[in-house]
Amino acid sequence: MSTETDQKREIRLAAGDAELTIHPANGCRVASLRVGGTELLRQGDRYGCFPMVPWCGRVEHGRFGNGGITHQLPLNSPPHAIHGTGRDTSWRTARRGETEAAFTYELADPWPYTGRVTQLFELTDDSLTLTLGVETYDDSFPAQAGWHPWFLRHLDGRTADEDAVRLDFSPAWQEERGADHLPTGRRIDPRPGPWDDCFGMPDGVAATLTWPGRLELKVASTAEWAVVYDEQAEAVCVEPQTGPPNGLNTLPRLVTPIDPLEIRTTWSWRRL
């Protein structure tokens, strides 16, 4: 059973030499993932890995429709709304053990529908599995879910180019990005980076990050979309998600009383 103290404190899980820290009060984000004492996620202002829910990426001008009704979301990244409400919410600790924990929060204003979001963390000595679920209490509504991890470009403070992480992935297509940072609706052949772009992977997201001579980490997901963002010097983001940016409008996936939305991703690693 959780207490008010559980909501405010860090939750730490450990398996072998893998250590996971979760901040329930700050969007239920992964604050830290350390393997053998080495931090894999960026620290500072934009840190760790946060859930994107009940939408991912940008919603055009913050507006989306459902059954002929148009809703307006706050423009937290003008002129658009970005990354959902879950990252700005304090989550309730539903249960926790040594290697797993579950958290929930209730959908509320500014999201116009009622429901519950659940996030589950499962840690082993060589993997981390994250699961997000979105359910409705009443009306059906379009939703998305995913994660935004900030993987460090360099480990242990190294700065040499030869130590930088290498990203390998083979998408089926790239969503053409317009000047407004939204997909135009046109699918194109994948182009070289740097990227702040969405890619289609109809067989499931699969990407490998390799820190030469140190560690290989594979990102796998049941999702069929991923945004890759590597325009910052300190981090590389590989973001599995259930639809493309602005998908509430262009590719709505309805959450209904009998059909909740669920997404899972597993990060697995090995030393080199």
PyMOL commands that set and color helices and strands:
alter all, ss='L'
color gray80, all
select helices_A, chain A and resi 4-8+60-62+86-88+161-163+247-250
alter helices_A, ss='H'
color red, helices_A
select strands_A, chain A and resi 11-15+18-23+29-35+38-39+49-52+58-59+63-66+69-72+81-82+92-96+100-107+115-123+127-136+141-142+146-149+151-152+166-169+173-177+183-188+196-200+205-211+215-221+225-229+235-241+254-255+261-271
alter strands_A, ss='S'
color yellow, strands_A
deselect
rebuild
show_as cartoon
